[in-house]
């Protein structure tokens, strides 16, 4: 991080929470070598008077899967939704600090939010296919961007569905309603929809929390496959899932980034005792 | 002790109150009471409405006094004062008698069903009961030939004569309703053209007209600023350009150099000369047509029928003033041998009468004939109100739910809208008459009130002020939309709207579209009519639509909206593609409620446009097809009129029931259609094909 403002750095997380201040996260040395796609610097967010994020600074590595873990209410979903400015929809939200996607600012007043959201795909906790056909769901981002050519739409649909490993299951019923699919299929369809426009970053907000173990396994497999082509930022409650699918892991607690490093290091050799307690299930 | 205690506890029965059985009974009985009342109402309407057109036998009643008469039993009552008595429908108004007659049961000596008695339904003067005696044909010299004599012979010969009469009637009707009506319409337009020309000749010079050159410059500025506004990206300049474009467009429209000049006396003379020639031509053709109709009518008058009333020996007359001339064959609508009919005959007669009821125009102060114009009026007003209210209500609901900041202002607005649904409908009627008919309609007819009209300079100052406020509002909302919206933006736009309305009502440039007719004493839109009635009903049903649309919009899951935004959709795209389709079933529910309420409403319609008898349908096969300024007939109002304003309440009685049955059926049909569409949409929204 290049710009660290001068502020009192609290020695422990609990102390930071007590004083209501920020916390300087423990960053592993492996992070120095990454090529970052998304830079978050001193990012804070308030819901009305309530502060939800405290000066978060982190860089998301390109072409890797980064997991955000932490107990409920730690701000991981808020941070994720700040990346594509979905929090703008909440009237009382206020932010400070900056985010840069491929060196371009996200929070600059002149930013076209709609264009930003086309560069940052998102998959939600609850699968939310639109009440349209499978085909129309996948090409929705193209349709709203004004694409009319049938051939382009068809090709994109097939490519996205194949990338999301659901093509074989739905290729014969592309024009049936998407609501007739099973939960796991619906979630993979949402992934296909999110990657249809080749986003620079794919945000996933607990994509498996509403799925059974078999569907979860398939989604995890899928995340693994697409991570070679897309940068994935995933929020998860499930630490086994984080350790299985991610390359890097960030541990958050009460709005602060506590520790950030490679998944292997975070789970096997964390720097801070709080992280160790959380990943071993003794805390949080 | 403890042992005994447990024992006792087990024996205590659960109190009735705690068992809940009483609750089942109470709620069940309430439901039964509700269902019984509704079914009772519907059953009564169905029974009475369906029975009206069933043919009853003709009875020949002989009284103790020796008097005999023909009649059809209408209803029987056991009156505590008068005793058991029967109301007979006796018709034959030509004889100067009441068409209904009460007869006490003790008066009656004997009742027979004479085979030869017939019921004649006529175009005028109600029904006639009698025995057909002679069929007569006159030749050109006026000598009569008896074609048939005696009931059987007459009835055997009659169909052939009636067929010919029917053809003649159709021919005459074609000339009257098509050719003559068109000529009348042309004559009327000629008259209005003359009036207009005279008016323009006596007009003072219209306000400040520009020369062609200056006008051309302004038009060019308009076009240039529109083009530049598209090109230039600087927000401030763009806003200014938009305002310049709007102002110059208004100037271009109102300051047309070729329009509005007063006519010179030569021009007036030439217009009058042309219209005079045209009128002469039209009058000639008019005379030709009336001659053709007269010819057909003379032919008609050659075929006569005598149907004799057994009591007086008199026959149904040609007209009230010619009681000694027998009626024309063509005056008969239908002749029924009521006592000869079998079940099949009665059934086909029943169906024919229903068909006549729904497909023909009313006669005899609405107590005979049909209700076709009434059905058309009801359907049209319901259609127009739906077309007006649904888009408006849905857009208002969308703004309240999707765009507005959910704060105190919106909460107050929501409560206010809910309360509007409870305002008595007559209040809307009075408002509609004042605001739509006299206010807006008056401006459309004759331009703004002369006392309000500003001078040209003053008016343009007003427009410039409006433009200034609009500029401020545009700047505020451009900076306000990204961050926090505040109430000042709304107030600024409200002020712009208010100034625009004031500008419309004070413009010196507009003198009304129908000034000639207004001067003639017949307002076009400045009086009650179909359009204003529909808009009044739209206003009345607006709260229902807004509330249900808002609920439906709010019920669309937030996850779908977020998914759409996450794909990079704008707010409007999300509304269009996700929110509206999802809310459509609920919106349709609101539309159904609005339609049902609008179709059944009477009170406001009495004030803003429904009439007892509308001579013309609100649509015709010529441009603009729907004549929204015309008065119309409405089933709800028709029921009121038949039931309480009819000159012959007994004759109208049956029609009250049939009209009610028709209205209920119509509302049910409209609702069923809408429910079907809603179910289809719902199914599509939740699963299955898209």
Interface residues (C-beta under 8 A of the other chain):
Chain A: X84 X86 X89 X91 X109 X114 X115 X116 X117 X118 X121 X122 X124 X126 X128 X129 X130 X131 X132 X133 X136 X140 X141 X143 X144 X145 X175 X176 X177 X179 X180 X190 X193 X194 X197
Chain B: X405 X406 X482 X484 X557 X559 X560 X561 X562 X563 X564 X565 X566 X567 X568 X569 X570 X573 X577 X578 X581 X582 X684 X685 X686 X687 X688 X689 X690
